[in-house]
Amino acid sequence: MDQTLDLTSTAGKTKEVAMGKARKRKKISGADLAFRICNGIFMICFVIITLYPVLNTLAVSLNDGTDALRGGIYLWPRVFTWKNYETVLSKDNLVTGAVVTVARTLIGTVLALVTNAILAFIVSRKNFMFAKQVSLFWVITMYVNGGLIPTFLLFKSLGLTNSFAVYVIPGMLSAFNMLVIRTYMRGIPDSLEESAQLDGAGYTTIFLKIISPLCKPVYATVALFVAVGQWNSWFDAMLYNRMASQYTTLQYELMKLLSSVSNQSSSAEAMKNAGEGSVTPTSVRAAATIITMLPIICIYPFLQKYFVTGLTLGGVKE
């Protein structure tokens, strides 16, 4: 009797598996097939449109400058040379600028993330009496500022000019980053905080051990925003540390290099360097662009999943 039941059960399972395979092999309708084909073509075109400018810039940066002026370079260099990168990397103070840029990116990102997260945590608490007023105050700063000259005079009176501090202290608080983190924190269930308070946890413990671990996606998003801004910034170096070469940045040095190369005649430069690989403003600009964006391209894949989650969940308010 038991054997008969086992055989019946086995036959039933085999039939279910066969039916499942038959459903998988079910013919795709014409509408679904057309959608898949169109979607695939669209995504391929989107990838090509996205990658082509980067690959074209890379090809120009690896091509002889004079030959690049003829045009016709798309995805592969026609006359391969390292002259453009040698010109960029041989720039004075480039190493110093790179060290300062890396330092300001790391320190500035950490400080900005910590301060914005603490402020967002305070404003996101429902029992905080002045939550609306503080939020409104920070929103106003997004649309109104003192202007360039008053800001320069303020930084000078505070002793921030000709110093490394001008790179990290003014950017420690950002209204936009604070509001993004605050919106994400408000989406966390209040029951978690209430349970922790019943167990005797204070706000510091709640922030460090409950809220912050759940905010990793939005933290990564804000960190990427701040890091890209710090890495690409050069105007503050020109404005506040122009006379202090020890605090120069990589972007500022590359900007000066592009300006000096652009002021030269392309034809004269080509004649001068004929036979040994020539550089032009176009080729040097391409090499500087690749050097500038390479670190961000290397970092972004590791933060991509947090970046997407932080943008989607942080912007949804139920």
N, C-alpha and C positions, 0 to 999 in steps of 0.2 A: 504493500500500500504506500509506504514511504517512498519507494523507488518510483512509483507512478507519479506521485506528487512532485518529486524532484524533476522528473522528465518533463512534466507539464510546465513547471516553473521555468526550466531552462529553455523550453520551446517558446514560452511567452517572451522571455528576455531577448532571444534571438530574433523573434518577429519584430520587437520594438526597435532593435538595432538596425534591422533591415529597413524598416519604415523610416527611421531617422536618416539613413544614407540615401534613401529614395527622395526624401524631401530636399536634401542638400543638392542632389543631382537634378532637381526640378529646373526646368528650362526658364531662363531669365526672360522676362517680358521685354518687348521692344523698347518701351519707355525707359525701363531701368538700364538697359544696355546703352541707349543713347545718352542717358544722364552720365553714366560712368565714363563713356568715351569723351563727352564734352568736358566733364570735370577733370579728367586726366590731361586733356589738351590744355585746359586753362591753367592747371597747376604747373605743367611743364613750361608754358609761356611765362608764368609768373616767376618761376625760378630763374629762367634765362634773363628776364628783365632785371631781376634783383642782383644776379651775380655778374652780369656783363660789365657794368661800370667798374667793379672791383678788379675783374680780370683784365680789362682793357687798361686800367691804370697801372696794374702790375706789369703788363707787357710794355707799356711806354717807359716805365721806370727802368726796365732792363734793356732798353734799346738805345742805340747811339742817338745823341741829341740832334745832330744835323740830319740824320736819316729820318728821325721822327717828324721833322718839319714837312717832309713830303707827304705825310698822311698814309693811310692805307694800313695802319697797324690795328689789329682787332683783338685777337686772343693770344698771339704769340709774337715775341720780338723778332724783327727782321735782321737786325745787326746786333747780336748780343754783346753786352758790356756791363761791367760793374762800376763804370766811371761815375754815374749819377749818385750811387750810394757812397762811393769814396768821397765825392765832393761834399755830400751832406754830413757824413761822419767825421770829416776832417775839420769841421767848423770849430772855431775856438769856443771854449766854455760849454761845449755840447755835453760832455760827461758831467760837469757840474750841474747843468740844467736838467739832465736826466735824473740825477740823484735827488735834486730838490723836487722835481715833479713826482717821482715815486714817493718821496716822504710826505709831500702835501696830499697826495691821493690817499695814502694809507691813513695818516693821522686825521686828515679832514673828514674822511668817510666815517671813521670810528666815532669821532667826536660828534659829528652831525647826527649819526644814527642814535647815539646814546641820548643826546639832549632832546631830539625830536620825539623819541619814544617815551621819555619821561613826561614831557609836556602833553603828549597825546594821551597818555594813561591818566593824567590828572584831569584833563578836559573831558575825557570819555566817561568819567564816573558820574552816575546819576545823582549822587548826593553832594556833588560839588556845587556850592552855592552860585559861583560866578562863571559857570561853564559857558553860557551863551555870550556873556560879555567878553570873556577872554577870546572865544572863537571869533566874535565879530571884530575884535581888535586886530587879530592876526589877518583876517580877511581884508581889512582896510589897507594893511601894509602891502598887499599884493597889487593894489591899484594906485597908491600914493607913496611917493618917496621924496626925499629932500633934494635930489638932484646931484649932479656930479661934483660940482665945486663945494657945496656944503659937506658932502660925504668925504671928500678929500681933506677938508679942513678939520673935520671931526676925527678922522683917523690920525691926522698929524698931531692934533692936540692930545690924543690918547697914546701917542708914541708907537703907533702901529706901522708907520712908514719906515722903509729901510730895515725891515725885519721879516722874519719868517712867519710871525704871528698873523700878519695881514692876510695870509693865505687860508688860515683855518678858523680864526675867531669870528670874522663876519659871516661865515657860512655855517656856523653851528646851528642856527635856527632858521628854518624855512617854513613859511606859512603853508605852502603847497604840500610839502612832505609831511608836516604835522597833521594836516587835514586828511591825507591819505591814510596815515597810520590810525588816526582817531576813528575814521569810518570803519576800518577793519576791526578795531577793538570793540566797537559797539555791536558788531555782529556776533561776538562771543557770548554764549548764554550766561546770564547773570547767576544761574544756579551754581556754576563752578566757583565763583567768588563767594557766594553765600555759604557754600559747603566748607570752603577754606576758613571763613570767618568763624563758623561754628566750631571748628577744630582749633581755634585760637591763633590763626595766621593773621599777621598784620599786612598793611598795604605793600610794604617792601617785599615780603615773602610772596604775596599774590602776584606782584609784578614780575619778579624774577623766576618763580617756579611754576606759575600757571599761565599768565598772560603771554609772557615773552616766548616760551616754547611753541605756543599756538600761533604766534605772529611771525614765524620764520619766513613765510612767503612774502609778506608785505615788507619785512625787514630787508630781504634780498632785493626786492624791487627798488626801495628807496636807496639802498646802498649802491645799486647800479646807477641810478640817477645821479647821485652825488659823485661817485667815482668818475663817471664820464665827464661831468662838469669840471671837476678838479683837473683831470688829465688834459682836457682840451683848453683850459683857461690860459690866456696869455696877456689879456688886457690889464689885469691887476698888476702883473709883473712890470709892464711898461709904465703904468701910472704911478705905482707906489715904490717900486724897487729899481727904478731905471738906473740910479747911481750906485746901486749895491750889486756888483757883478756876482758876488758869492750867493745871492739869492735869486739868480736868474732861473728861468724855467725852460724846459725843452721846447715847448711851443713858441715861446718868445724868441729863442735862438733860431728856430726854423723860420719864423716869420721874418726875422732880420735877414736871414740867408736868401729867402725868396725875394725880398725887396732889393737886395744888392744884385742878385742875378738878373732880375727883371729890368733894372736900370741900365744894364749893359746891352749893347747891340748884339742880337743873336748871330748875325752874319760875321761880325768881328770876332766874336767868341769862337765861332766855328772855324774861321781861318786860323785863329791862334792855336787851336788844339787839333788842327787837321793832322791825321796820321796817327794820333795817339788816343783817339776816342774823345769826342767833344760833348759838351753839355750845353743845354739851352734852358731858358726858364720853364718851358713845358716839361722837359724830362726831369729837371731837378724838383719841380713841383710834384710830379708824380711819385718820385722817390720819397720825398718828405711826407706825402700823404700816406704811403704804405707804412712808413716807420711810425707815423702818428697813430694809425688805427689798428696796427698789429696787436698790441697788448689787449685792447678792448675785445677784438675778435677772439683772442685766445681765452679770455675770461668769460665771455658771454655764454658759451655752451654749458658751463657748469652752473650758471644761474638761470638758465632759460626756463626750467620747469617752475621755479619759484617766481620768476618774473611774470610769467603768464598767469599763474594762480593769484599772485598779488594784485595784478591789474583787474582781473575778473571779479574775484571775491571782494576786493577792497572797494569796488565801485558799486556793489549791489547793496541796496538798503531796503529791508523788508518793513 
